Amino acid sequence: MSGRLAIGIGCRKGTSAEAILRLVVGVATPDLPHAVGLFTIEDKRGEAGLNEAAESLCLPLVFLSRGALAAMADRIATPSPAALARFGVPSVAEAAALAAFAGRARLIVTRRAEEGVSVAVAEEILE
């Protein structure tokens, strides 16, 4: 993998950094050197677990608007009924990963979820 990657993350309120790290590392370990950051929905600002996980991984935590995530609706491989009900977007993890590169990306890891955390990885498409 040589392209730049974005790791999209969704989580339940109050999810621990340990749970987030377990899934991120489990899903994205070979890709972590190429990751430009962790991306999530703006509603997650202030989630201690996300902030701690980003610090542990030495990656920036980037918050994206609901509009940016909603704009990725037609590209979502694994829609999340919970994200739709809670935030009005079809996905948090997949949409955030894609939106990180303004949609100029493709999912290389579709949403994986466990312990209240969901993670997806997108690769930037260079044209």
N, C-alpha and C positions, 0 to 999 in steps of 0.2 A: 504494500500500500504506500503510495508516494504522494497522493493528494492530501489536501487539507480536510480535516474531518470536524464535524460538529456532533457533540453528544447532547441529545435532547433528553430532558428529565421531567417527569411528573411525579408527584408524591402526595400522600395524604398529609393533612395538617399534623405537625408534631412528629413526623417520621425522623428517626435517628440518623445521624451521619453514618453510623456503622452499617445500617441497612442499605443506605444509598451507596456507600462504597462497595459493599459486597456485590450488589448487582452491576454497578458500573465496571468494576474490575473483572467480574465474571463474564460480562458481555464484551467488553472493549479492550481487554488487556493488550492484545497485539497491536491495536490501533492507537493506544494512548499517546505514543510519541508524536503522532500526527494531529492530535486534537488541538483545536484552537480555543476551545472553551466548553463550558457546560451551559446549555440554553434551556430556559423554561419560561413560563407565562408570568407576566408582571404581577399577578395576584399572589405569587409565591415569595415576593419580596419580604424579608424578615423571617423566613423559615431558617431557624438556626441549623438544622441538619444539612440543608443545602449549602449554606455558607461554610460550614465546617468541612463538608465533603470537598468542596471546591478548593479550600485552603490545603487540605491534605493532599490533593492531586496536583497542587500548584497550577491550577487552571482558573481563568476568570469565570465568574458566574454572571451570565448575561440574561437580563429580563426583557422579554419581548411582549408587545401589545397583543391583546385578544384579536385585534384586526389583522396583525401580521400572521398569527396562527390560523385564523379563519380563511385567509387568502390561500392557504395550502390545502384546503378541503378536498379538492379533486385529486390530490396526490397521495392521500392517506391510504396506506395498505391495511391497517388494523384500526378501524374506528373504535373509539372509546365512548360507550353510552354514558359513563360517569362524567367524562370531560364535557360532553355535550350538555348534560343536565346541569352541571355546576358552573361552567364558564361560557357555554354557548359556542364552543369550538369542538370539532370532531375528534381532536386528539391534542394532547399536550406534548408528549415525548416526540412522536414522529413529526408533528407540525413544527415544533420548535427546532428540531434538527434541520429540517428543510428550510425554514424561514431564516436560519442563521446565515445562509448564503443568498438571501432574497429569492429563494426558489430555484437558484441555479445549482441544484444538488440532486443527488439520487440517494434513496435509502439503501444502505448496505447491510443494516441490521434493523429489521422491523421491530415493533414494540415487543419487549420482553417485560413481564411484570411479576413481582413477588414481594412479599412483606410490605405492601403499601407503596411500592416504588415501581415506576415504569421507565424504561430506558430504550432509546433508539439511536442509531448512528447514521449520519448522512455524509456523503463525500461530495465535495465541491466539484462541479463540472466546469472545466476550463475549455473555452471555445476559441 
